[in-house]
Amino acid sequence: MTDQAVDRDGVQVSGTSAQSQFLGRTRELKELRADIERAGLDTLSGRKAPRARVLLIAGRPGSGRTALAEELVRQVAARYPDGVLRARLSEPDGTAVPTARTAGDLLTALDLPTPPGAADDDLAAALREALTGRRVLLVLDDAADAEQVDALLPDTPDCLVVAVARGPLTGISDVRPCTLGGLDTKSAVELLSRHIGSVRITVDPRAAEGLVEACQAQPAALILAGGWLAARPQAAVADLTKQLHGEGDDGTPLSRVFRLVHSSLPGSAARILRLLSLAPAGRIDQHTASALAGCSVSGARHTLDDFAGFGLLRRIDSPLPEYEVPGCLHPLLRAVTETDDRPAELQLARARMLERTVRLLQSCRAITETDNPQARDKLAGTPRALRFPTPRAAAEWLRLRRPALLASARLAVADGELDTLARRLMSQLVRAMVAHFGMQAAAPDLYGIHRLVLDVAERRDLPREQAAALLNLGDLDARTGRTADALVRYRAALDAGRRANDPYATGRAMESVGGAHQELGDHDRAADWFGRALAERLARGEREEAARLYGRIATAHTYAGRYGEAQRNWKAAIAGYRKLGDVAAHARALSELARVQEYAGRPEESLRTCQEAVEWARRAEDARLQAALHLRLADTLERLGDPAAALLHRSAAERMLGKEIQEGETPDPAMEHPANACEIRSPSVED
């Protein structure tokens, strides 16, 4: 048995844990360790084992199966120098976690990139490849079926997988389950004494053994019984045993002890306990409990501590004060909630929890906007309990609460009755993640959030939100090389934008369709779609966007080899930037015009344009562009037969680059191709 080891949600990497207070299970541990050394069927047949060995610990929730797995990990972790990976394969309500989410979290735990929106098979294959050559111990807790485990098995015999499930995992070869029953009597009595002390055990050892028998020596039931007795120092162990017998034989020992504990709680505490079944991912902090119950944050914290003392909650090893509902208690809590609470009360509690989460996310993002007076004023008006002391504290909270926040978004969308709050939650979650982690690091999570937004928009027939979600998903698809998928999403976004009569979404979608065609090498269609987007911008008088689109059209023509059209469009872009007074953009456009003139076989014109671009780059104080232009001038002058002048320009470029290096700046190796010059993908726009 265990010291109440946590059924983990999410993934983490760890080394060898400290000495635990594990009890019993000596025979099971011995068998499991022997099974590691046992020759597999492949070895016996003369073949090398193609995959990792799988050890299966099977038992009902509450039997201490996760605790046994953790003790085994503690004992053998030193053999696996690349660490221990952990993942939980079922949600608290029993729903199987998608393979893509588990594989993505495991890749993140290994500090490896996770392509946003990748399919289950692709992410599972990426994980198996990442584990090749490593010696890792992989703990898969609460597996729902064999397919979940099989998809994650490393293709190397140097790794070990410890799976925890309710029963056998039929379909995975060469696995002998270690099936758990109750604890031995001595260990079960010792577990009770840890909660209530040795005195009450010593004065009536038969009563203690009777209580163990009434609980069928199940660890979870004994922990609840110990918590109940610990809260009542005057109660005898025999009193609890009698009350349990009075409950009859209805249900399991755990359910009988739980009903007794629940009925003995004060009404307000019992209500809070029931509402904890609504907590996303089974993870609870003081704000979640406070919002669900409608009580103060400090009061919620004290109540959670009391529940942890009773064994009703487990403390999570985290810098934040966090708890979780044990997996074995979640269905019992849900059942009593459905019986004792009205649906309207539960819906109100969910709404309060979502509203509190939205406000915390707003505060988490606002603290990063120190230069925004409006954000500062809004933050000052936020209750002190919802503020973060520093941006670092806000980022840490967001990182630690990430599993619960993402689960909250999924549950809100699945509920379907709080779509307005769900949309606000997802909007603030996206903004907070981008503010603290950056677009690239948050992309895998953002992809899932945008898909949830799309679900709500389609369900509620909200074409504007539908267009925004499709554009965001298309951008993420394009960044990961799924350009054909991105093109489909952009076209759907265009249709949604037209239905919403949203000119921004329509123009953005047209430009994105053009960018996707250009990425696919269809430059004619790219130029056509950029032209359509340009017409929209010109009709609305958006001169800056129009000038930029002239450049994109010119780039498409350049790729297609139509240098005359490219020059005409770059000249239009230059005229637009000149009217806008955008010196830097004017210089870059002149630079690209010079490039096209050189491609077209007009070196003299290119030379004059490039010299003009150098002057504009000097006015814009863009040293990198100046250096790139000097290098291009040097190349052109060499082709025109003037090596002396070419040497002067090359020396000027080297001086500029040397100055940047001395000032601590790293030269951009792609500086001769400015970012807006040959852009082949639509730029991302913050949602």
C-alpha positions as CSV (number, residue, x, y, z in Angstrom):
1,M,0.0,0.0,0.0
2,T,0.9,3.6,-0.1
3,D,1.1,6.9,1.5
4,Q,-1.8,8.2,-0.6
5,A,0.3,8.6,-3.7
6,V,-1.4,10.8,-6.3
7,D,-3.2,9.5,-9.3
8,R,-1.5,12.0,-11.6
9,D,-3.2,14.1,-14.3
10,G,-0.9,15.4,-17.0
11,V,2.7,14.6,-17.6
12,Q,6.0,15.3,-15.8
13,V,9.6,14.2,-15.9
14,S,11.3,13.2,-12.6
15,G,14.2,11.3,-11.4
16,T,14.3,8.9,-8.4
17,S,11.8,9.9,-5.7
18,A,12.5,10.1,-2.1
19,Q,12.0,7.2,0.3
20,S,8.2,6.7,0.5
21,Q,6.0,5.5,3.4
22,F,4.9,2.5,1.4
23,L,3.1,-0.3,3.2
24,G,2.7,-4.0,2.3
25,R,2.6,-5.4,-1.3
26,T,5.9,-7.2,-0.7
27,R,4.9,-10.2,-2.8
28,E,3.6,-8.1,-5.7
29,L,6.7,-5.9,-5.7
30,K,8.9,-9.0,-5.8
31,E,6.9,-10.5,-8.7
32,L,7.0,-7.2,-10.7
33,R,10.8,-6.8,-10.3
34,A,11.2,-10.5,-11.3
35,D,9.1,-9.8,-14.3
36,I,11.5,-7.1,-15.4
37,E,14.3,-9.6,-15.5
38,R,12.2,-12.4,-17.1
39,A,13.1,-13.3,-20.6
40,G,10.2,-12.4,-23.0
41,L,8.7,-14.6,-25.7
42,D,10.9,-12.9,-28.4
43,T,14.1,-13.6,-26.4
44,L,13.1,-17.2,-25.9
45,S,12.5,-17.6,-29.6
46,G,15.9,-16.1,-30.5
47,R,14.6,-12.7,-31.6
48,K,15.6,-9.4,-30.1
49,A,12.6,-7.7,-28.3
50,P,11.3,-5.1,-30.7
51,R,9.5,-3.0,-28.1
52,A,9.7,-2.0,-24.4
53,R,8.6,-4.5,-21.8
54,V,5.2,-3.8,-20.3
55,L,4.4,-4.4,-16.7
56,L,0.6,-4.3,-15.9
57,I,-0.8,-3.5,-12.4
58,A,-4.5,-4.2,-12.5
59,G,-7.1,-3.5,-9.9
60,R,-10.2,-1.5,-9.0
61,P,-9.8,2.2,-8.3
62,G,-9.0,2.6,-4.6
63,S,-7.0,-0.6,-4.4
64,G,-3.6,1.2,-4.3
65,R,-2.7,0.3,-7.9
66,T,-1.1,3.7,-8.6
67,A,0.7,3.7,-5.3
68,L,2.2,0.3,-6.1
69,A,3.3,1.6,-9.5
70,E,5.0,4.6,-7.9
71,E,6.8,2.4,-5.4
72,L,8.0,0.2,-8.1
73,V,9.2,3.2,-10.0
74,R,11.1,4.5,-6.9
75,Q,12.9,1.2,-6.6
76,V,14.0,0.7,-10.2
77,A,14.2,4.3,-11.5
78,A,18.0,4.3,-11.1
79,R,18.3,1.9,-14.0
80,Y,16.7,4.4,-16.3
81,P,19.1,7.4,-16.5
82,D,16.9,9.4,-18.9
83,G,14.2,9.8,-16.2
84,V,10.6,8.9,-15.6
85,L,7.7,10.0,-17.7
86,R,4.2,9.9,-16.4
87,A,0.8,10.3,-18.1
88,R,-2.8,9.7,-17.1
89,L,-4.8,8.1,-19.8
90,S,-8.3,8.7,-18.5
91,E,-10.2,11.8,-17.4
92,P,-11.7,11.8,-13.9
93,D,-15.1,10.9,-15.4
94,G,-13.6,7.8,-17.1
95,T,-13.4,9.2,-20.6
96,A,-10.3,8.1,-22.5
97,V,-7.7,10.8,-23.1
98,P,-7.0,11.1,-26.9
99,T,-3.6,9.7,-27.9
100,A,-2.6,13.0,-29.5
101,R,-3.0,14.9,-26.3
102,T,-1.0,12.3,-24.3
103,A,1.8,12.1,-26.9
104,G,2.0,15.8,-27.2
105,D,2.3,16.3,-23.4
106,L,5.0,13.6,-23.3
107,L,6.9,15.3,-26.1
108,T,6.6,18.6,-24.2
109,A,8.0,16.9,-21.1
110,L,11.0,15.8,-23.2
111,D,11.5,19.5,-24.3
112,L,10.7,18.5,-27.9
113,P,8.4,20.4,-30.3
114,T,4.8,19.3,-30.7
115,P,3.4,20.2,-34.2
116,P,0.0,21.8,-33.6
117,G,-2.9,19.9,-35.0
118,A,-0.9,16.8,-35.9
119,A,-2.9,13.5,-36.1
120,D,-2.8,10.9,-33.3
121,D,-0.6,8.5,-35.4
122,D,1.9,11.2,-36.3
123,L,2.3,12.4,-32.7
124,A,2.6,8.8,-31.4
125,A,5.2,8.1,-34.1
126,A,7.1,11.2,-33.1
127,L,7.1,10.1,-29.5
128,R,8.4,6.7,-30.3
129,E,11.1,8.2,-32.4
130,A,12.0,10.6,-29.6
131,L,12.4,7.7,-27.2
132,T,14.7,5.7,-29.5
133,G,18.1,5.5,-27.9
134,R,16.9,6.6,-24.5
135,R,16.5,4.6,-21.3
136,V,13.2,5.9,-20.0
137,L,10.6,4.5,-17.5
138,L,7.1,5.3,-18.7
139,V,4.2,5.2,-16.3
140,L,0.8,5.1,-17.9
141,D,-1.8,5.5,-15.2
142,D,-5.5,4.6,-15.5
143,A,-5.4,3.1,-19.0
144,A,-8.8,2.6,-20.5
145,D,-7.9,0.0,-23.1
146,A,-5.0,-1.7,-24.7
147,E,-5.0,0.6,-27.8
148,Q,-4.1,3.6,-25.7
149,V,-1.0,1.8,-24.3
150,D,0.0,0.2,-27.5
151,A,0.1,3.5,-29.4
152,L,2.6,4.9,-26.9
153,L,5.0,1.9,-26.5
154,P,8.6,2.8,-27.2
155,D,10.2,0.8,-30.1
156,T,13.2,0.0,-27.9
157,P,13.7,-2.8,-25.3
158,D,15.8,-0.3,-23.3
159,C,12.7,1.4,-22.0
160,L,10.2,0.0,-19.5
161,V,6.5,0.7,-19.4
162,V,4.5,0.4,-16.2
163,A,0.7,0.5,-17.0
164,V,-2.1,0.8,-14.5
165,A,-5.5,-0.4,-15.5
166,R,-8.8,-1.8,-14.1
167,G,-8.3,-5.2,-15.8
168,P,-6.2,-7.1,-18.4
169,L,-5.0,-5.2,-21.5
170,T,-5.9,-7.8,-24.1
171,G,-4.0,-7.2,-27.3
172,I,-0.6,-6.4,-25.9
173,S,1.6,-9.5,-26.1
174,D,3.8,-10.9,-23.3
175,V,2.0,-9.1,-20.5
176,R,1.2,-10.8,-17.2
177,P,-1.0,-8.6,-15.0
178,C,-0.3,-8.2,-11.4
179,T,-3.8,-8.1,-10.0
180,L,-4.4,-6.4,-6.6
181,G,-6.8,-7.3,-3.9
182,G,-6.8,-5.9,-0.4
183,L,-3.8,-5.3,1.9
184,D,-2.6,-7.8,4.3
185,T,-4.1,-7.3,7.8
186,K,-0.9,-6.0,9.4
187,S,-0.3,-3.4,6.7
188,A,-4.0,-2.3,6.8
189,V,-3.9,-1.8,10.6
190,E,-0.6,0.1,10.2
191,L,-2.3,2.4,7.7
192,L,-5.1,3.1,10.2
193,S,-2.6,3.9,12.9
194,R,-0.9,6.5,10.8
195,H,-4.2,8.4,10.8
196,I,-5.5,7.9,14.3
197,G,-2.3,7.0,16.3
198,S,-1.5,3.7,17.9
199,V,-3.5,4.2,21.2
200,R,-7.0,3.4,19.8
201,I,-5.5,0.4,17.9
202,T,-3.7,-0.9,20.9
203,V,-6.6,-0.7,23.3
204,D,-8.9,-2.7,20.9
205,P,-6.9,-4.5,18.3
206,R,-9.8,-6.8,17.4
207,A,-11.9,-3.7,16.6
208,A,-9.2,-2.5,14.3
209,E,-9.1,-5.8,12.5
210,G,-12.9,-5.8,12.3
211,L,-12.7,-2.4,10.6
212,V,-10.1,-3.7,8.2
213,E,-12.4,-6.6,7.4
214,A,-15.4,-4.2,6.9
215,C,-13.3,-2.2,4.5
216,Q,-12.1,-5.4,2.8
217,A,-8.6,-4.0,3.4
218,Q,-9.0,-1.6,0.5
219,P,-6.5,1.3,0.9
220,A,-8.9,4.1,-0.2
221,A,-11.7,2.9,2.1
222,L,-9.2,2.7,5.0
223,I,-7.9,6.2,4.4
224,L,-11.4,7.6,4.5
225,A,-12.1,5.6,7.7
226,G,-8.9,6.9,9.3
227,G,-9.8,10.4,8.4
228,W,-13.2,10.1,9.9
229,L,-11.8,8.7,13.1
230,A,-9.0,11.3,13.2
231,A,-11.6,14.1,13.2
232,R,-13.4,12.4,16.2
233,P,-10.7,11.7,18.9
234,Q,-13.4,10.4,21.3
235,A,-14.8,7.8,18.9
236,A,-13.8,4.2,19.3
237,V,-12.8,2.2,16.3
238,A,-15.6,-0.2,17.0
239,D,-18.1,2.6,16.7
240,L,-17.2,3.2,13.1
241,T,-17.3,-0.5,12.4
242,K,-20.9,-0.7,13.7
243,Q,-22.0,2.3,11.7
244,L,-20.5,0.7,8.5
245,H,-22.4,-2.5,9.2
246,G,-25.5,-0.4,9.7
247,E,-25.0,0.9,6.1
248,G,-25.8,-2.7,4.9
249,D,-24.2,-4.4,2.0
250,D,-25.2,-1.9,-0.6
251,G,-22.3,-1.0,-2.8
252,T,-18.5,-1.4,-2.2
253,P,-16.7,-0.8,1.1
254,L,-15.4,2.4,-0.3
255,S,-18.9,3.7,-1.2
256,R,-20.2,2.8,2.2
257,V,-17.4,4.6,4.0
258,F,-17.8,7.6,1.6
259,R,-21.6,7.8,2.4
260,L,-20.9,7.8,6.1
261,V,-18.2,10.5,5.8
262,H,-20.4,12.7,3.5
263,S,-23.4,12.4,5.8
264,S,-21.3,13.4,8.9
265,L,-20.1,16.6,7.3
266,P,-21.8,19.9,8.1
267,G,-24.3,20.9,5.4
268,S,-22.2,23.7,3.9
269,A,-19.0,21.5,3.8
270,A,-20.9,18.6,2.3
271,R,-22.2,20.9,-0.4
272,I,-18.7,22.2,-1.2
273,L,-17.4,18.6,-1.4
274,R,-20.2,17.7,-3.9
275,L,-19.5,20.7,-6.1
276,L,-15.8,19.7,-6.3
277,S,-16.9,17.0,-8.8
278,L,-17.4,19.9,-11.3
279,A,-13.7,20.9,-11.1
280,P,-12.0,20.5,-14.5
281,A,-9.6,17.6,-14.7
282,G,-10.3,16.9,-11.0
283,R,-7.8,19.6,-10.0
284,I,-8.9,22.2,-7.4
285,D,-7.3,25.3,-6.1
286,Q,-8.7,27.8,-3.6
287,H,-10.2,30.0,-6.4
288,T,-12.0,27.0,-8.0
289,A,-13.5,26.0,-4.7
290,S,-14.4,29.5,-3.8
291,A,-16.2,30.1,-7.1
292,L,-18.0,26.8,-7.1
293,A,-19.3,27.3,-3.5
294,G,-19.8,31.1,-3.6
295,C,-17.6,31.5,-0.5
296,S,-14.5,33.5,0.3
297,V,-11.1,32.4,-0.9
298,S,-9.7,32.0,2.6
299,G,-12.7,30.0,3.7
300,A,-12.3,27.7,0.7
301,R,-8.7,27.2,1.5
302,H,-9.4,26.1,5.0
303,T,-12.2,23.7,3.8
304,L,-9.9,22.2,1.2
305,D,-7.3,21.6,4.0
306,D,-9.9,19.8,6.1
307,F,-11.0,17.6,3.2
308,A,-7.3,16.7,2.6
309,G,-7.1,15.7,6.3
310,F,-10.2,13.4,5.9
311,G,-8.6,11.7,2.8
312,L,-11.3,13.2,0.5
313,L,-8.7,15.2,-1.4
314,R,-5.0,14.8,-2.2
315,R,-2.5,17.5,-2.1
316,I,-0.6,17.9,-5.4
317,D,3.1,18.4,-5.3
318,S,3.1,21.9,-6.7
319,P,4.3,25.4,-5.8
320,L,0.7,26.4,-5.8
321,P,-1.7,25.1,-3.1
322,E,-3.5,22.6,-5.4
323,Y,-5.5,19.5,-4.7
324,E,-7.2,16.7,-6.7
325,V,-10.2,14.5,-6.2
326,P,-8.9,10.9,-6.0
327,G,-10.0,9.0,-9.1
328,C,-11.8,6.4,-7.0
329,L,-14.0,9.1,-5.3
330,H,-14.9,11.0,-8.4
331,P,-17.8,8.7,-9.6
332,L,-19.1,8.6,-6.0
333,L,-19.0,12.4,-5.7
334,R,-20.8,12.8,-9.1
335,A,-23.5,10.3,-8.1
336,V,-24.3,12.1,-4.8
337,T,-24.2,15.5,-6.5
338,E,-26.8,14.4,-9.1
339,T,-29.0,13.1,-6.2
340,D,-28.7,16.0,-3.7
341,D,-28.3,19.1,-5.9
342,R,-30.7,20.6,-8.4
343,P,-29.5,21.0,-12.0
344,A,-30.0,24.8,-11.8
345,E,-27.7,25.0,-8.8
346,L,-25.0,23.0,-10.5
347,Q,-25.3,25.2,-13.6
348,L,-24.9,28.3,-11.5
349,A,-21.9,26.9,-9.8
350,R,-20.3,26.1,-13.2
351,A,-21.1,29.7,-14.4
352,R,-19.4,31.1,-11.2
353,M,-16.3,28.9,-11.8
354,L,-16.0,30.0,-15.5
355,E,-16.5,33.7,-14.6
356,R,-13.8,33.4,-11.9
357,T,-11.4,31.7,-14.4
358,V,-12.0,34.4,-17.0
359,R,-11.2,37.1,-14.4
360,L,-8.0,35.4,-13.3
361,L,-6.9,35.0,-17.0
362,Q,-7.6,38.7,-17.6
363,S,-5.5,39.6,-14.6
364,C,-2.8,37.2,-15.7
365,R,-2.6,38.9,-19.1
366,A,-3.0,42.5,-17.9
367,I,0.1,42.3,-15.6
368,T,2.2,41.9,-18.8
369,E,0.8,45.1,-20.3
370,T,2.8,47.5,-18.0
371,D,2.9,50.2,-20.7
372,N,-0.9,50.2,-21.3
373,P,-2.6,52.8,-19.0
374,Q,-6.0,51.1,-19.6
375,A,-4.7,47.7,-18.5
376,R,-3.1,49.2,-15.4
377,D,-6.4,50.9,-14.4
378,K,-8.3,47.7,-15.0
379,L,-5.8,45.7,-13.0
380,A,-6.0,48.2,-10.1
381,G,-9.8,47.7,-10.1
382,T,-9.4,43.9,-9.8
383,P,-9.9,42.5,-6.3
384,R,-6.7,41.8,-4.5
385,A,-7.3,38.1,-4.3
386,L,-7.4,37.9,-8.1
387,R,-4.2,39.9,-8.7
388,F,-0.7,38.5,-9.3
389,P,2.3,40.1,-7.6
390,T,4.6,39.9,-10.6
391,P,4.5,38.8,-14.3
392,R,6.7,35.8,-13.4
393,A,4.1,34.7,-10.8
394,A,1.4,35.0,-13.3
395,A,3.3,33.0,-15.9
396,E,4.0,30.3,-13.3
397,W,0.3,30.1,-12.3
398,L,-0.6,29.8,-16.0
399,R,1.9,27.0,-16.5
400,L,0.9,25.1,-13.4
401,R,-2.9,25.5,-14.0
402,R,-2.6,24.8,-17.8
403,P,-4.1,21.2,-17.6
404,A,-7.1,22.5,-15.6
405,L,-7.6,25.6,-17.8
406,L,-7.6,23.5,-21.0
407,A,-9.9,21.0,-19.4
408,S,-12.2,23.9,-18.3
409,A,-12.5,25.0,-21.9
410,R,-13.3,21.5,-23.2
411,L,-15.9,21.0,-20.5
412,A,-17.5,24.4,-21.1
413,V,-17.9,23.7,-24.8
414,A,-19.1,20.2,-24.2
415,D,-21.7,21.5,-21.7
416,G,-23.3,23.6,-24.4
417,E,-25.4,25.7,-22.0
418,L,-22.7,28.4,-21.2
419,D,-21.4,29.2,-24.6
420,T,-21.1,32.9,-24.0
421,L,-18.8,32.3,-21.0
422,A,-17.0,29.5,-22.9
423,R,-16.2,32.0,-25.7
424,R,-14.9,34.6,-23.2
425,L,-12.8,31.9,-21.4
426,M,-11.2,30.7,-24.6
427,S,-10.5,34.2,-25.8
428,Q,-8.8,35.2,-22.5
429,L,-6.9,31.9,-22.4
430,V,-5.5,32.5,-25.9
431,R,-4.4,36.0,-25.0
432,A,-2.8,35.0,-21.7
433,M,-0.9,32.1,-23.3
434,V,0.4,34.3,-26.2
435,A,1.4,37.1,-23.7
436,H,3.4,34.8,-21.5
437,F,4.6,31.9,-23.7
438,G,4.6,33.4,-27.2
439,M,2.7,32.3,-30.2
440,Q,5.1,29.6,-31.2
441,A,5.4,27.9,-27.8
442,A,1.7,28.0,-27.2
443,A,0.7,26.9,-30.7
444,P,-0.2,23.2,-29.8
445,D,-2.6,24.4,-27.1
446,L,-3.9,27.2,-29.3
447,Y,-4.8,24.8,-32.0
448,G,-7.1,22.9,-29.7
449,I,-8.6,26.0,-28.3
450,H,-9.4,27.4,-31.8
451,R,-11.1,24.1,-32.7
452,L,-13.3,24.5,-29.6
453,V,-14.1,28.0,-30.6
454,L,-15.1,26.7,-34.1
455,D,-17.4,24.1,-32.5
456,V,-19.2,26.8,-30.5
457,A,-19.4,29.1,-33.5
458,E,-20.9,26.4,-35.7
459,R,-23.3,25.3,-33.0
460,R,-24.6,28.8,-32.4
461,D,-24.4,29.8,-36.0
462,L,-21.9,32.7,-35.4
463,P,-20.3,33.3,-38.8
464,R,-17.9,36.0,-37.5
465,E,-16.5,33.8,-34.8
466,Q,-16.4,30.9,-37.2
467,A,-14.4,32.9,-39.7
468,A,-11.9,34.0,-37.0
469,A,-11.4,30.4,-35.8
470,L,-10.9,29.1,-39.3
471,L,-8.4,31.7,-40.1
472,N,-6.4,31.0,-36.9
473,L,-6.5,27.2,-37.6
474,G,-5.5,27.8,-41.1
475,D,-2.5,29.9,-40.0
476,L,-1.4,27.1,-37.6
477,D,-1.8,24.5,-40.4
478,A,0.2,26.6,-42.8
479,R,3.1,27.0,-40.2
480,T,3.3,23.2,-39.8
481,G,3.4,22.5,-43.5
482,R,-0.2,21.4,-44.0
483,T,-0.8,24.0,-46.7
484,A,-3.5,22.0,-48.5
485,D,-5.5,21.8,-45.2
486,A,-4.8,25.5,-44.6
487,L,-6.2,26.3,-48.0
488,V,-9.5,24.5,-47.2
489,R,-9.8,26.4,-43.9
490,Y,-9.1,29.7,-45.6
491,R,-11.8,29.1,-48.2
492,A,-14.3,28.2,-45.5
493,A,-13.3,31.3,-43.6
494,L,-14.0,33.4,-46.7
495,D,-17.5,31.9,-46.9
496,A,-18.1,32.6,-43.2
497,G,-16.8,36.1,-43.5
498,R,-19.1,36.9,-46.4
499,R,-22.1,35.5,-44.5
500,A,-21.2,37.7,-41.5
501,N,-20.6,40.7,-43.9
502,D,-17.3,41.1,-42.1
503,P,-14.9,43.0,-44.4
504,Y,-11.8,42.3,-42.3
505,A,-12.4,38.6,-42.2
506,T,-13.2,38.6,-46.0
507,G,-10.1,40.5,-47.0
508,R,-7.9,38.5,-44.6
509,A,-9.2,35.2,-46.0
510,M,-8.7,36.3,-49.6
511,E,-5.1,37.2,-48.8
512,S,-4.6,33.9,-46.9
513,V,-5.9,31.9,-49.8
514,G,-3.4,33.7,-52.1
515,G,-0.6,32.9,-49.6
516,A,-1.6,29.2,-49.6
517,H,-1.6,29.1,-53.4
518,Q,1.8,30.7,-53.5
519,E,3.1,28.2,-51.0
520,L,1.8,25.4,-53.3
521,G,3.6,27.0,-56.3
522,D,0.5,28.2,-58.1
523,H,1.7,31.8,-58.5
524,D,-1.1,32.8,-61.0
525,R,-3.8,32.0,-58.6
526,A,-1.8,33.6,-55.8
527,A,-1.6,36.9,-57.7
528,D,-5.3,36.7,-58.6
529,W,-6.3,36.3,-54.9
530,F,-4.0,39.0,-53.7
531,G,-5.6,41.2,-56.4
532,R,-9.0,40.5,-55.0
533,A,-7.9,41.3,-51.5
534,L,-6.3,44.5,-52.8
535,A,-9.6,45.6,-54.4
536,E,-11.3,45.2,-51.0
537,R,-8.6,47.3,-49.3
538,L,-8.7,50.0,-51.9
539,A,-12.5,50.2,-51.7
540,R,-12.2,50.8,-47.9
541,G,-9.4,53.3,-48.3
542,E,-6.9,51.2,-46.4
543,R,-3.8,52.6,-48.0
544,E,-1.2,50.9,-45.8
545,E,-2.7,47.4,-46.4
546,A,-3.0,48.2,-50.1
547,A,0.7,49.1,-50.4
548,R,1.6,45.9,-48.7
549,L,-0.6,43.9,-51.0
550,Y,1.0,45.5,-54.1
551,G,4.2,44.0,-52.8
552,R,2.7,40.5,-52.4
553,I,1.3,40.7,-55.9
554,A,4.7,41.7,-57.2
555,T,6.3,38.8,-55.3
556,A,3.9,36.3,-56.9
557,H,4.7,37.8,-60.4
558,T,8.4,37.5,-59.6
559,Y,8.1,33.9,-58.7
560,A,6.2,33.3,-62.0
561,G,8.9,35.1,-64.0
562,R,6.6,38.0,-65.0
563,Y,9.1,40.7,-64.2
564,G,7.3,43.5,-66.0
565,E,4.2,43.0,-63.9
566,A,6.3,42.6,-60.8
567,Q,8.0,46.0,-61.5
568,R,4.7,47.7,-62.0
569,N,3.3,46.5,-58.7
570,W,6.5,47.3,-56.8
571,K,6.3,50.8,-58.2
572,A,2.7,51.1,-57.0
573,A,3.8,49.9,-53.5
574,I,6.6,52.4,-53.5
575,A,4.2,55.2,-54.4
576,G,1.8,54.1,-51.6
577,Y,4.6,54.0,-48.9
578,R,5.8,57.4,-50.1
579,K,2.3,58.9,-49.6
580,L,2.1,57.2,-46.2
581,G,5.5,58.6,-45.1
582,D,6.7,55.1,-44.2
583,V,10.4,55.5,-44.8
584,A,11.5,52.0,-43.8
585,A,8.9,50.3,-46.0
586,H,9.7,52.6,-48.8
587,A,13.4,51.6,-48.6
588,R,12.5,47.9,-48.6
589,A,10.2,48.2,-51.5
590,L,12.9,50.0,-53.5
591,S,15.3,47.2,-52.6
592,E,12.9,44.6,-54.0
593,L,12.3,46.6,-57.1
594,A,16.1,46.7,-57.7
595,R,16.2,42.9,-57.3
596,V,13.4,42.4,-59.9
597,Q,15.1,44.8,-62.3
598,E,18.3,42.7,-62.0
599,Y,16.3,39.5,-62.6
600,A,14.9,41.2,-65.7
601,G,18.4,41.9,-67.1
602,R,18.5,45.6,-66.5
603,P,21.5,46.0,-64.3
604,E,21.9,49.8,-64.9
605,E,18.3,50.5,-63.7
606,S,18.9,48.1,-60.8
607,L,22.0,50.0,-59.9
608,R,20.2,53.4,-59.8
609,T,17.2,52.0,-57.9
610,C,19.6,50.3,-55.4
611,Q,21.4,53.5,-54.8
612,E,18.1,55.3,-54.1
613,A,17.2,52.5,-51.7
614,V,20.5,53.0,-49.8
615,E,19.6,56.6,-49.3
616,W,16.1,55.7,-48.0
617,A,17.5,53.0,-45.8
618,R,19.9,55.6,-44.3
619,R,17.0,57.9,-43.6
620,A,15.2,55.0,-41.9
621,E,18.3,54.2,-39.9
622,D,18.1,50.5,-41.0
623,A,21.8,49.4,-40.9
624,R,21.0,45.8,-41.9
625,L,19.2,46.9,-45.0
626,Q,21.9,49.3,-45.9
627,A,24.5,46.6,-45.6
628,A,22.5,44.2,-47.7
629,L,22.0,46.9,-50.3
630,H,25.7,47.7,-50.4
631,L,26.5,44.0,-51.0
632,R,23.9,43.9,-53.8
633,L,25.5,47.1,-55.3
634,A,28.9,45.3,-55.1
635,D,27.6,42.3,-57.0
636,T,26.0,44.5,-59.7
637,L,29.1,46.6,-60.1
638,E,31.2,43.5,-60.5
639,R,28.9,42.3,-63.3
640,L,29.1,45.7,-64.9
641,G,32.9,45.6,-64.9
642,D,33.7,48.1,-62.1
643,P,35.6,46.0,-59.4
644,A,37.0,49.0,-57.6
645,A,33.6,50.5,-56.9
646,A,32.4,47.0,-55.9
647,L,35.2,46.8,-53.4
648,L,34.2,50.1,-51.8
649,H,30.6,49.0,-51.3
650,R,31.6,45.6,-50.0
651,S,33.9,47.3,-47.4
652,A,31.0,49.6,-46.4
653,A,28.8,46.6,-45.8
654,E,31.5,44.9,-43.7
655,R,31.9,48.0,-41.6
656,M,28.2,48.1,-40.9
657,L,28.0,44.4,-40.0
658,G,31.1,44.7,-37.8
659,K,29.5,47.6,-35.9
660,E,26.4,45.6,-35.3
661,I,28.5,42.7,-33.9
662,Q,30.4,45.1,-31.6
663,E,27.1,46.5,-30.3
664,G,25.9,43.0,-29.4
665,E,23.5,42.4,-32.3
666,T,23.5,39.2,-34.3
667,P,23.4,39.8,-38.1
668,D,20.4,38.2,-39.8
669,P,21.7,35.7,-42.4
670,A,18.5,36.3,-44.4
671,M,18.8,40.1,-44.3
672,E,19.2,40.3,-48.0
673,H,15.6,39.0,-48.2
674,P,13.5,41.4,-46.0
675,A,10.6,39.8,-44.2
676,N,7.9,41.5,-46.4
677,A,9.8,40.9,-49.6
678,C,8.9,37.4,-50.7
679,E,6.3,36.5,-48.1
680,I,4.8,33.2,-49.1
681,R,2.4,32.7,-46.2
682,S,-0.2,34.9,-44.7
683,P,1.1,36.6,-41.5
684,S,-0.6,35.6,-38.3
685,V,-3.0,38.0,-36.8
686,E,-3.8,37.9,-33.1
687,D,-7.3,36.7,-32.4
